[in-house]
Amino acid sequence: MIHSASFWHSPRLRRAARLGLIASLVALVLAQPAFAQLDISSKATTAVNAIKNGVKFILVVAVLGSGVLAAFGRMSWTTVGQVLIGSIIAGLATEVVDALYQV
């Protein structure tokens, strides 16, 4: 199992994490263009959809990256399971909130 302190000492891994963060931010910004003529409701819906797309991209990268790291022996499969469960919970969070507060 990899300890969190030694895990980030790899310059390649830090560079890959920074690149992933930058790519996800770019995807979030470019996901939906803003239109000035739309009302506030559609702007809010567009913003929520852009955030959902960004979160989905981050979750896919997290699951894919942890699976690749485990395949090469850099991470335990237990940690991959934890990442997968956390990604499922994070991905379903908006659906749960919508179901709870639907009128």
N, C-alpha and C positions, 0 to 999 in steps of 0.2 A: 504494500500500500504506500502511496506517495504522501508525504507530509506536506501540509500547505506551505510551510516555510521554504522547503527546498523545491517545491513545484514551480514557483515563479522565478527561480534563479536562472532558468534557461532563457538566454536572449531571444532565441527563435520563438519560444512560446509567448514571451511578452510581446514580441513584434506581431505575432499572429493574433493575439488578443486585441492589440491596438488596431490592427487592420480590420478585424471583425467588427469592432466597435464603430470605426469610421464608416465601414460599409453599411452597417445597420442604420446609422444616422443619415447617411446619404439616401438610403432606400426610404427611410421615414419621411425625409423632406421632399423627395421627388415622387412619392407615391401618388399624391393627389394634388393637382394644381389648384390654387385658390382663385375663386372667381368673385370679383367685387360686387357684381349685380345680384348675388344670391342673398336670401334672407338669413337671419341668424340661426334658424332651425336647421336649414340645409348645411350651413357652415359648420354647425356643431356635429351634425351627422358625418360630414366629410372629415372633420378632425378626429372623431372617434374611430371611423373606419381606417384612417391613416395610422392611428396609434395601434389598432388591432393588427394591421398588416406588419407594422414594425415589430411588435411583440411576437407575432407568428414567425417572422424571419429569424429573430433572436432565438426562439425556442427550437426551430429546426436546426440552426447552427449548433446550439448547445447539445442536442441529442446526437446529431451526426458527429460532431467533434469528440464527444465523450466516447462514442462507439469506436471511432478510429483510434483514439488514444488507448482504449482498453485492448483493441485488437493487436496493437504493437507493444502491449505490456507496460504502458506508461501510467495506466490507471486501473484500479480494480473493477471487476464487473459489478460488485456491490455498489460502488459509487455511480456507475452507469445506471443502475436500477433506481438509485435515489434521484439522479438527474431526470430520468424518464418520468418518475412519479411526480416530481416537482413541475415538470413541463406540462404534464396532463392537468394538474391542479391549476397552474397559471393559465393554461389555454381555456379551461372551462370556467374561469372566474367570472367573466362577463356574462356568460349564459346563466350562471347561478344567480347573479345579481339581477339580471333581467327577469328571471323567473320569480324571484322574491318580491320585486317591486312593480310587477305588471298590474295594471288596473283594468 
